[in-house]
């Protein structure tokens, strides 16, 4: 596996999705309608994390799979993660919850995909981006 960090080493990456967190999914949908002028489409539930979302595409011919996600804790759901495991995007963090309650929905994350995830993560670590999470590519 090539993991060169030289500037000339090509590392093709694409935005996969953009994430806005909200204190509740209803609040996130209202924000989207007010700020962006659209009602997001259906999403789903994430039983492991106890969250749910709504989605809409922001794809273009050059980037046909990019989507926008509004995510919130699903307060009515039971979830299967371990108690000490944190939810995605720091949704359990009291500071994040305070910001969402005070200021409303916030852009909190973006995800990229690359066929060379290991090289990308290594480059991010060199740049000091320690918050980056790297997972294997989707099948």
Z-matrix of the N, CA and C atoms (Angstrom, degrees):
N
C 1 1.442
C 2 1.520 1 108.83
N 3 1.315 2 117.31 1 129.13
C 4 1.445 3 122.55 2 179.29
C 5 1.518 4 109.77 3 -83.43
N 6 1.341 5 117.11 4 127.85
C 7 1.458 6 120.32 5 178.74
C 8 1.528 7 110.92 6 -130.18
N 9 1.314 8 117.77 7 29.29
C 10 1.455 9 121.95 8 -179.95
C 11 1.519 10 110.35 9 -56.30
N 12 1.332 11 114.93 10 137.84
C 13 1.450 12 119.88 11 179.24
C 14 1.519 13 111.68 12 -106.98
N 15 1.313 14 116.92 13 7.63
C 16 1.463 15 120.99 14 179.44
C 17 1.516 16 110.02 15 -61.84
N 18 1.346 17 117.31 16 143.95
C 19 1.467 18 119.74 17 -179.73
C 20 1.514 19 113.25 18 -56.15
N 21 1.314 20 117.49 19 -27.92
C 22 1.462 21 119.38 20 -178.29
C 23 1.530 22 112.79 21 -78.85
N 24 1.330 23 116.85 22 -12.27
C 25 1.463 24 119.41 23 -179.40
C 26 1.533 25 108.83 24 -71.47
N 27 1.318 26 116.01 25 116.35
C 28 1.464 27 120.44 26 -178.37
C 29 1.516 28 110.21 27 -68.32
N 30 1.308 29 116.28 28 135.26
C 31 1.449 30 122.08 29 176.94
C 32 1.518 31 107.04 30 -137.14
N 33 1.314 32 115.65 31 92.16
C 34 1.462 33 119.09 32 -177.99
C 35 1.527 34 109.29 33 -79.28
N 36 1.305 35 114.74 34 129.67
C 37 1.463 36 121.98 35 178.86
C 38 1.516 37 108.40 36 -138.80
N 39 1.319 38 115.18 37 154.95
C 40 1.464 39 120.83 38 177.84
C 41 1.511 40 109.26 39 -136.43
N 42 1.318 41 114.91 40 144.92
C 43 1.458 42 118.61 41 172.96
C 44 1.521 43 107.58 42 -64.38
N 45 1.314 44 116.52 43 131.77
C 46 1.456 45 122.23 44 178.11
C 47 1.526 46 109.65 45 -96.99
N 48 1.338 47 116.16 46 -52.51
C 49 1.457 48 119.70 47 176.17
C 50 1.519 49 111.86 48 -158.17
N 51 1.313 50 114.56 49 160.96
C 52 1.455 51 124.40 50 -179.49
C 53 1.529 52 105.99 51 -113.95
N 54 1.341 53 117.06 52 137.99
C 55 1.462 54 120.76 53 -173.86
C 56 1.523 55 111.58 54 -121.45
N 57 1.319 56 115.34 55 126.68
C 58 1.462 57 123.21 56 171.48
C 59 1.521 58 106.75 57 -113.49
N 60 1.334 59 116.64 58 128.38
C 61 1.466 60 121.76 59 177.56
C 62 1.523 61 109.12 60 -98.45
N 63 1.315 62 115.07 61 148.51
C 64 1.460 63 121.42 62 178.68
C 65 1.526 64 109.00 63 -137.97
N 66 1.321 65 115.95 64 156.67
C 67 1.464 66 120.72 65 177.53
C 68 1.527 67 110.72 66 -64.98
N 69 1.325 68 116.48 67 -32.21
C 70 1.466 69 121.55 68 174.21
C 71 1.520 70 107.43 69 -145.24
N 72 1.308 71 116.57 70 156.09
C 73 1.457 72 119.98 71 -179.83
C 74 1.527 73 111.01 72 -65.84
N 75 1.334 74 116.95 73 -37.81
C 76 1.467 75 119.66 74 176.89
C 77 1.530 76 110.83 75 -59.37
N 78 1.326 77 116.68 76 -42.98
C 79 1.461 78 120.13 77 178.24
C 80 1.530 79 110.59 78 -63.35
N 81 1.319 80 116.70 79 -40.08
C 82 1.454 81 120.51 80 178.69
C 83 1.518 82 112.56 81 -63.20
N 84 1.317 83 117.02 82 -40.59
C 85 1.468 84 121.32 83 178.48
C 86 1.526 85 110.24 84 -65.57
N 87 1.334 86 117.30 85 -44.65
C 88 1.467 87 120.73 86 178.01
C 89 1.528 88 111.22 87 -60.99
N 90 1.323 89 116.85 88 -41.78
C 91 1.469 90 121.44 89 176.84
C 92 1.525 91 110.45 90 -59.46
N 93 1.320 92 116.24 91 -46.68
C 94 1.464 93 121.03 92 -179.47
C 95 1.530 94 111.04 93 -60.50
N 96 1.310 95 116.78 94 -43.62
C 97 1.462 96 120.70 95 179.28
C 98 1.529 97 111.11 96 -64.37
N 99 1.333 98 116.31 97 -41.53
C 100 1.468 99 120.77 98 -177.93
C 101 1.532 100 111.83 99 -73.05
N 102 1.320 101 117.37 100 -45.90
C 103 1.458 102 121.55 101 -172.67
C 104 1.529 103 112.52 102 -85.43
N 105 1.320 104 117.20 103 -42.48
C 106 1.462 105 120.74 104 -175.35
C 107 1.522 106 113.48 105 -102.08
N 108 1.331 107 116.56 106 -13.60
C 109 1.451 108 120.19 107 176.85
C 110 1.512 109 115.56 108 77.12
N 111 1.318 110 117.32 109 18.96
C 112 1.469 111 120.70 110 177.97
C 113 1.520 112 110.24 111 -136.13
N 114 1.308 113 115.19 112 155.15
C 115 1.462 114 121.28 113 172.95
C 116 1.519 115 107.62 114 -98.29
N 117 1.330 116 117.46 115 120.83
C 118 1.459 117 118.55 116 -179.38
C 119 1.521 118 111.62 117 -64.88
N 120 1.310 119 115.08 118 151.37
C 121 1.454 120 121.00 119 178.50
C 122 1.513 121 111.47 120 -74.85
N 123 1.325 122 115.34 121 -177.71
C 124 1.462 123 118.63 122 179.33
C 125 1.523 124 110.84 123 -64.85
N 126 1.289 125 114.54 124 158.32
C 127 1.458 126 121.22 125 176.60
C 128 1.510 127 108.44 126 -129.68
N 129 1.299 128 115.22 127 -128.07
C 130 1.452 129 119.10 128 -179.27
C 131 1.512 130 111.25 129 -165.05
N 132 1.321 131 114.10 130 -173.93
C 133 1.454 132 121.72 131 177.93
C 134 1.515 133 108.73 132 -115.14
N 135 1.323 134 115.75 133 151.17
C 136 1.460 135 122.33 134 178.42
C 137 1.524 136 107.44 135 -119.51
N 138 1.339 137 117.92 136 88.18
C 139 1.469 138 120.96 137 -174.64
C 140 1.529 139 113.96 138 -56.27
N 141 1.320 140 117.66 139 -33.76
C 142 1.460 141 120.11 140 -179.16
C 143 1.529 142 111.10 141 -64.91
N 144 1.318 143 116.59 142 -36.59
C 145 1.461 144 121.65 143 -175.49
C 146 1.525 145 113.83 144 -101.32
N 147 1.327 146 118.10 145 -12.23
C 148 1.458 147 120.22 146 -177.58
C 149 1.518 148 111.78 147 67.05
N 150 1.332 149 115.60 148 37.16
C 151 1.464 150 121.39 149 178.83
C 152 1.523 151 109.58 150 -124.23
N 153 1.318 152 115.70 151 167.97
C 154 1.457 153 121.36 152 173.49
C 155 1.521 154 108.03 153 -146.29
N 156 1.335 155 115.98 154 164.71
C 157 1.450 156 118.83 155 -174.70
C 158 1.519 157 112.26 156 -147.90
N 159 1.310 158 114.50 157 169.38
C 160 1.463 159 124.40 158 169.34
C 161 1.522 160 105.98 159 -130.61
N 162 1.318 161 116.50 160 149.84
C 163 1.460 162 121.50 161 -171.80
C 164 1.513 163 111.90 162 -134.04
N 165 1.321 164 114.98 163 155.83
C 166 1.462 165 121.08 164 165.08
C 167 1.517 166 108.11 165 -153.16
N 168 1.308 167 115.13 166 154.61
C 169 1.453 168 120.09 167 -177.04
C 170 1.524 169 110.91 168 -82.17
N 171 1.303 170 115.63 169 144.53
C 172 1.464 171 123.09 170 169.96
C 173 1.528 172 108.28 171 -127.18
N 174 1.318 173 114.61 172 29.84
C 175 1.457 174 122.02 173 -175.43
C 176 1.522 175 111.31 174 -70.68
N 177 1.312 176 113.70 175 158.92
C 178 1.461 177 122.78 176 174.12
C 179 1.527 178 106.74 177 -139.50
N 180 1.317 179 118.27 178 170.30
C 181 1.466 180 118.66 179 177.86
C 182 1.528 181 112.80 180 -56.07
N 183 1.316 182 117.20 181 -36.08
C 184 1.466 183 120.16 182 -179.96
C 185 1.527 184 112.66 183 -75.50
N 186 1.341 185 116.81 184 -27.19
C 187 1.461 186 122.58 185 -177.79
C 188 1.526 187 108.91 186 -132.89
N 189 1.315 188 117.25 187 76.87
C 190 1.469 189 120.72 188 -168.83
C 191 1.526 190 116.29 189 -72.64
N 192 1.326 191 119.27 190 -10.39
C 193 1.462 192 120.38 191 -174.31
C 194 1.525 193 114.51 192 -114.96
N 195 1.310 194 119.55 193 7.75
C 196 1.459 195 121.97 194 -175.35
C 197 1.528 196 110.21 195 -75.52
N 198 1.337 197 114.99 196 136.98
C 199 1.457 198 119.43 197 178.62
C 200 1.520 199 111.42 198 -138.22
N 201 1.310 200 115.85 199 165.28
C 202 1.456 201 125.62 200 -178.79
C 203 1.521 202 106.64 201 -112.93
N 204 1.311 203 116.52 202 131.13
C 205 1.463 204 121.52 203 -177.70
C 206 1.517 205 110.24 204 -120.41
N 207 1.317 206 116.00 205 132.55
C 208 1.457 207 122.28 206 169.34
C 209 1.520 208 105.34 207 -108.56
N 210 1.330 209 116.28 208 123.81
C 211 1.466 210 120.80 209 -174.14
C 212 1.523 211 110.29 210 -127.92
N 213 1.334 212 115.64 211 147.74
C 214 1.467 213 121.96 212 177.62
C 215 1.522 214 108.86 213 -152.55
N 216 1.315 215 114.81 214 159.64
C 217 1.463 216 119.66 215 172.44
C 218 1.521 217 107.57 216 -65.50
N 219 1.321 218 116.21 217 135.08
C 220 1.464 219 122.24 218 176.61
C 221 1.524 220 106.59 219 -91.26
N 222 1.314 221 115.94 220 92.11
C 223 1.472 222 121.19 221 -172.65
C 224 1.525 223 113.79 222 -61.43
N 225 1.327 224 117.84 223 -24.36
C 226 1.452 225 121.04 224 -179.48
C 227 1.516 226 114.46 225 -89.22
N 228 1.317 227 117.18 226 -2.60
C 229 1.470 228 120.50 227 -174.24
C 230 1.522 229 111.25 228 -98.31
N 231 1.299 230 114.46 229 148.52
C 232 1.459 231 119.61 230 167.05
C 233 1.524 232 105.27 231 -93.34
N 234 1.286 233 115.80 232 148.11
C 235 1.457 234 118.33 233 -178.27
C 236 1.502 235 110.41 234 -129.56
N 237 1.334 236 114.85 235 161.08
C 238 1.452 237 119.73 236 -170.07
C 239 1.522 238 114.09 237 -105.36
N 240 1.315 239 118.45 238 5.19
C 241 1.463 240 119.00 239 -179.91
C 242 1.526 241 110.15 240 -76.11
N 243 1.325 242 115.13 241 159.96
C 244 1.454 243 119.81 242 176.44
C 245 1.526 244 108.95 243 -66.94
N 246 1.316 245 117.46 244 147.14
C 247 1.466 246 121.56 245 -177.89
C 248 1.526 247 112.48 246 -55.84
N 249 1.323 248 117.20 247 -36.57
C 250 1.467 249 118.75 248 -176.52
C 251 1.533 250 112.67 249 -81.45
N 252 1.311 251 117.08 250 -12.55
C 253 1.469 252 120.14 251 178.30
C 254 1.522 253 109.40 252 -76.42
N 255 1.310 254 116.12 253 136.16
C 256 1.463 255 120.43 254 -178.05
C 257 1.523 256 110.73 255 -89.34
N 258 1.327 257 114.48 256 151.47
C 259 1.462 258 119.63 257 174.76
C 260 1.524 259 109.47 258 -73.22
N 261 1.342 260 114.25 259 161.51
C 262 1.455 261 120.53 260 176.19
C 263 1.519 262 111.14 261 -55.78
N 264 1.322 263 115.64 262 151.04
C 265 1.469 264 124.52 263 169.60
C 266 1.522 265 113.24 264 59.03
N 267 1.336 266 116.57 265 26.85
C 268 1.471 267 121.91 266 178.65
C 269 1.527 268 113.60 267 58.86
N 270 1.323 269 117.05 268 30.03
C 271 1.464 270 119.76 269 -178.70
C 272 1.525 271 112.67 270 -63.12
N 273 1.341 272 118.49 271 -20.60
C 274 1.464 273 122.37 272 176.94
C 275 1.527 274 112.83 273 -85.11
N 276 1.301 275 116.82 274 -15.77
C 277 1.453 276 121.09 275 -174.85
C 278 1.537 277 110.38 276 -68.01
N 279 1.343 278 118.10 277 126.51
C 280 1.466 279 119.96 278 -179.74
C 281 1.531 280 113.02 279 -56.89
N 282 1.331 281 117.64 280 -35.95
C 283 1.467 282 120.05 281 178.85
C 284 1.525 283 110.56 282 -64.97
N 285 1.332 284 117.38 283 -42.17
C 286 1.470 285 120.86 284 177.71
C 287 1.525 286 109.59 285 -64.15
N 288 1.321 287 117.59 286 -44.82
C 289 1.454 288 120.64 287 179.82
C 290 1.529 289 110.98 288 -61.43
N 291 1.326 290 117.64 289 -37.56
C 292 1.461 291 121.66 290 177.78
C 293 1.531 292 110.44 291 -64.38
N 294 1.320 293 116.90 292 -46.19
C 295 1.467 294 121.00 293 179.80
C 296 1.531 295 110.54 294 -60.98
N 297 1.325 296 116.95 295 -44.95
C 298 1.466 297 120.02 296 -179.42
C 299 1.528 298 111.06 297 -65.46
N 300 1.337 299 117.44 298 -38.93
C 301 1.468 300 120.51 299 179.58
C 302 1.528 301 110.92 300 -69.16
N 303 1.316 302 116.96 301 -38.61
C 304 1.461 303 121.44 302 -176.24
C 305 1.527 304 112.71 303 -80.23
N 306 1.337 305 116.76 304 -43.00
C 307 1.466 306 121.15 305 -170.77
C 308 1.515 307 114.78 306 -109.15
N 309 1.323 308 117.61 307 -8.04
C 310 1.458 309 120.07 308 -177.65
C 311 1.523 310 111.96 309 86.18
N 312 1.310 311 116.97 310 -172.68
C 313 1.467 312 121.73 311 -176.85
C 314 1.526 313 112.36 312 -55.15
N 315 1.339 314 114.17 313 145.49
C 316 1.464 315 121.62 314 -175.54
C 317 1.526 316 110.93 315 -135.51
N 318 1.325 317 115.52 316 143.78
C 319 1.468 318 120.25 317 169.25
C 320 1.517 319 106.60 318 -69.43
N 321 1.335 320 117.08 319 120.01
C 322 1.460 321 120.07 320 -174.82
C 323 1.520 322 114.02 321 -120.07
N 324 1.320 323 117.62 322 -13.84
C 325 1.459 324 117.17 323 -171.63
C 326 1.522 325 110.44 324 -166.55
N 327 1.293 326 114.98 325 158.25
C 328 1.454 327 121.59 326 164.89
C 329 1.514 328 106.60 327 -140.28
N 330 1.294 329 116.24 328 151.11
C 331 1.460 330 121.22 329 179.63
C 332 1.516 331 108.48 330 -119.84
N 333 1.313 332 115.30 331 141.62
C 334 1.456 333 120.95 332 176.34
C 335 1.516 334 108.86 333 -120.04
N 336 1.304 335 115.33 334 156.34
C 337 1.459 336 119.83 335 173.57
C 338 1.521 337 107.84 336 -122.38
N 339 1.289 338 114.56 337 145.92
C 340 1.451 339 121.15 338 179.08
C 341 1.529 340 108.10 339 -151.06
N 342 1.310 341 117.43 340 145.36
C 343 1.467 342 118.50 341 177.06
C 344 1.532 343 112.05 342 -73.33
N 345 1.335 344 117.54 343 -9.07
C 346 1.466 345 121.80 344 -178.96
C 347 1.525 346 109.76 345 -122.52
N 348 1.321 347 116.30 346 63.83
C 349 1.461 348 121.30 347 -175.28
C 350 1.526 349 112.42 348 -59.33
N 351 1.313 350 118.20 349 -41.81
C 352 1.467 351 120.55 350 -178.87
C 353 1.527 352 111.06 351 -60.27
N 354 1.325 353 117.16 352 -43.89
C 355 1.464 354 120.82 353 179.59
C 356 1.526 355 110.51 354 -66.39
N 357 1.324 356 116.42 355 -39.86
C 358 1.460 357 119.87 356 178.36
C 359 1.519 358 111.74 357 -63.12
N 360 1.321 359 117.24 358 -45.29
C 361 1.463 360 120.93 359 179.12
C 362 1.526 361 110.98 360 -63.84
N 363 1.324 362 116.80 361 -40.04
C 364 1.467 363 120.24 362 177.75
C 365 1.522 364 110.43 363 -62.01
N 366 1.330 365 117.08 364 -42.62
C 367 1.465 366 120.29 365 179.26
C 368 1.530 367 110.30 366 -64.28
N 369 1.333 368 117.56 367 -42.23
C 370 1.468 369 120.15 368 178.83
C 371 1.522 370 110.99 369 -60.67
N 372 1.340 371 116.68 370 -40.62
C 373 1.468 372 119.61 371 179.38
C 374 1.532 373 110.63 372 -63.74
N 375 1.331 374 117.72 373 -40.12
C 376 1.457 375 121.61 374 177.28
C 377 1.524 376 110.21 375 -60.51
N 378 1.327 377 117.07 376 -37.91
C 379 1.462 378 121.65 377 179.68
C 380 1.526 379 112.33 378 -78.92
N 381 1.334 380 117.30 379 -4.83
C 382 1.452 381 120.47 380 178.64
C 383 1.518 382 114.86 381 87.91
N 384 1.313 383 118.10 382 13.17
C 385 1.463 384 121.86 383 -179.93
C 386 1.518 385 109.06 384 -86.05
N 387 1.309 386 116.38 385 76.52
C 388 1.465 387 120.80 386 -174.13
C 389 1.515 388 113.30 387 -76.19
N 390 1.327 389 117.67 388 -17.10
C 391 1.470 390 119.74 389 -178.87
C 392 1.518 391 112.32 390 -77.98
N 393 1.320 392 117.62 391 -10.70
C 394 1.466 393 120.42 392 -177.49
C 395 1.524 394 111.14 393 -65.11
N 396 1.310 395 115.99 394 134.37
C 397 1.460 396 122.33 395 175.80
C 398 1.525 397 107.39 396 -107.71
N 399 1.294 398 116.52 397 135.44
C 400 1.460 399 120.68 398 -177.95
C 401 1.519 400 109.78 399 -122.62
N 402 1.302 401 115.14 400 124.93
C 403 1.449 402 121.42 401 177.25
C 404 1.514 403 109.11 402 -121.28
N 405 1.323 404 117.82 403 158.69
C 406 1.463 405 119.95 404 175.84
C 407 1.530 406 110.40 405 -61.04
N 408 1.313 407 116.94 406 153.85
C 409 1.467 408 119.41 407 178.85
C 410 1.523 409 112.04 408 -62.06
N 411 1.342 410 115.24 409 151.31
C 412 1.467 411 120.09 410 176.47
C 413 1.510 412 109.88 411 -67.86
N 414 1.303 413 114.91 412 146.66
C 415 1.472 414 120.02 413 178.65
C 416 1.505 415 110.58 414 -75.72
